[in-house]
Amino acid sequence: MAWLFARHLRPFVLLAGAASLALNLALLAPALYMVQVFDRVFASRSVETLVMLSVAALLALALGYCMDTVRAGSLAWAGAALERRLSPAALAGALRQAAATPGRVDTDALRDIGKLRAFLGGGGIQALFDAPWLPIYLLVIAFMHPLLGATAALGAGVIAAIAVLAERLTREATAQVLQKSRGASRHVEALARNAEVIVGMGMTQAALGAWQVRHDELLTARMRLGTASARVAAAARIARQGLQLAMLGIGASLVIGADASPGIMVAATILLGRALQPLENLIGGWKTLLDARGAWQRLTERASIASGAGAL
């Protein structure tokens, strides 16, 4: 994903990174609030302390809302900047090809640019910005109790292993879906160009049969990709829930042994869920990540667009 730091996109991406830092720090507030309520408010029975802690937590959440909005806006601006930069060259190339080969219009480059813009405006890239802050959450949990920190680190390793598995399982399937999809589209274009001849010679059924074969292959490839993606995403969800249960159980044993407070037990469980959620979202949106990477590679391979992409 090095293309995200291209010259024309870098200011928007850096702004999104700064907003992600502030957002993730703000989202520590609910867990810290819970620790203070369990350990201080319940012990002191002080309504004033509860009010002050609640106000501080609400302010932190308001900051998180603002930073989340800023991040989404900056990434949307990055998508618009990329589209403005690359779309003219892609359209010009399509027009030149259409002029050289009547009836043939190659809009693949425009579709790839649209995929990149959609990726920059979607949830997958936000998970990319949240994932690097995982160590912060792990350090906070470890500060609460070393055993809880070790459990959280082990859980992060499990989810990361599932992410690697997702990449290996879906890479080839995604490439096959793209290849068959483009082949089917070009076959339809060829049929449309020769429609008069096909109908005139009574070859409609044969043409439909050939198209049906290609279409069935595309549907089969999509089903395989969907099945593989669904299995890995389900494994990630179940693993995260299981790890949260393990964290809660270990925390409860520490509370029983008077090695931790109930507030730490609950807060560590919440923080673990927040820490692992971006990794789970990455796994669920892995196909989108692969599509964006493939779209950028194809754009840079096109001579008419490579100069514009390089100037980004």
Long-range contacts (C-beta under 8 A, 24 or more apart in sequence): 1-128, 1-289, 1-292, 1-293, 3-296, 3-309, 3-312, 4-78, 4-125, 6-309, 6-312, 7-311, 7-312, 8-81, 8-82, 8-85, 8-311, 8-312, 9-78, 9-81, 9-82, 9-312, 12-74, 12-75, 12-77, 12-78, 12-81, 13-74, 13-75, 13-78, 15-70, 15-71, 15-74, 16-70, 16-71, 16-74, 16-75, 16-78, 16-129, 17-129, 19-67, 19-68, 19-70, 19-71, 19-74, 20-67, 20-71, 20-126, 20-129, 20-130, 20-133, 21-133, 22-63, 22-64, 22-67, 23-64, 23-67, 23-68, 23-71, 23-130, 24-130, 24-133, 24-136, 24-137, 25-136, 26-60, 26-61, 26-63, 26-64, 26-67, 27-60, 27-64, 27-274, 28-60, 28-136, 28-137, 28-140, 28-271, 29-56, 29-57, 29-60, 29-61, 29-64, 30-57, 30-61, 30-270, 31-140, 31-267, 31-268, 31-270, 31-271, 31-274, 32-267, 33-57, 34-263, 34-266, 34-267, 34-270, 35-144, 35-261, 35-263, 35-264, 35-267, 36-263, 37-263, 38-261, 38-262, 38-263, 38-266, 39-261, 39-262, 39-263, 39-264, 71-126, 71-129, 72-121, 72-126, 75-120, 75-121, 75-125, 75-126, 76-120, 76-121, 78-120, 79-116, 79-117, 79-118, 79-119, 79-120, 79-121, 80-117, 82-113, 82-116, 82-117, 82-120, 82-312, 83-113, 83-114, 83-116, 83-117, 85-308, 85-311, 85-312, 86-113, 86-299, 86-305, 86-308, 86-309, 86-312, 87-113, 88-308, 89-304, 89-305, 89-307, 89-308, 90-299, 90-302, 90-304, 90-305, 92-304, 93-302, 93-304, 93-305, 96-304, 103-189, 103-192, 103-193, 104-189, 104-193, 105-189, 108-182, 108-298, 109-298, 109-299, 109-302, 109-304, 109-305, 112-295, 112-296, 112-298, 112-299, 113-295, 113-299, 115-291, 115-292, 115-295, 116-292, 116-295, 116-296, 116-299, 119-288, 119-289, 119-291, 119-292, 119-295, 122-285, 122-288, 123-281, 123-285, 124-281, 124-282, 124-285, 124-288, 124-289, 124-292, 126-281, 127-278, 127-279, 127-281, 127-282, 127-285, 128-278, 128-282, 128-289, 130-277, 130-278, 130-281, 131-278, 131-279, 131-282, 134-275, 134-276, 134-278, 134-279, 137-271, 137-272, 137-274, 137-275, 138-275, 140-271, 141-268, 141-271, 141-272, 141-275, 144-260, 144-264, 144-267, 144-268, 145-251, 145-254, 145-259, 145-260, 145-264, 145-268, 147-250, 147-254, 148-247, 148-250, 148-251, 148-254, 148-260, 148-264, 148-268, 151-243, 151-246, 151-247, 151-250, 151-272, 152-247, 152-268, 152-271, 152-272, 152-275, 155-239, 155-240, 155-243, 155-246, 155-247, 155-272, 155-276, 156-275, 156-276, 156-279, 158-239, 158-243, 159-236, 159-239, 159-240, 159-243, 159-276, 159-279, 159-280, 159-283, 160-279, 162-232, 162-235, 162-236, 162-239, 162-283, 163-236, 163-279, 163-282, 163-283, 163-286, 165-232, 166-229, 166-232, 166-233, 166-236, 166-283, 166-286, 167-286, 167-290, 169-228, 169-232, 170-225, 170-228, 170-229, 170-232, 170-286, 170-287, 170-290, 171-290, 173-221, 173-224, 173-225, 173-228, 174-225, 174-287, 174-290, 174-291, 174-294, 175-294, 176-221, 176-224, 176-225, 177-218, 177-221, 177-222, 177-225, 178-291, 178-294, 180-214, 180-217, 180-218, 180-221, 181-218, 183-214, 183-218, 184-211, 184-214, 184-215, 184-218, 187-211, 187-214, 225-287, 229-284, 229-286, 229-287, 232-283, 232-286, 233-280, 233-283, 233-284, 236-279, 236-280, 236-283, 236-284, 237-280, 240-273, 240-276, 240-277, 240-280, 243-272, 243-276, 244-269, 244-272, 244-273, 247-272
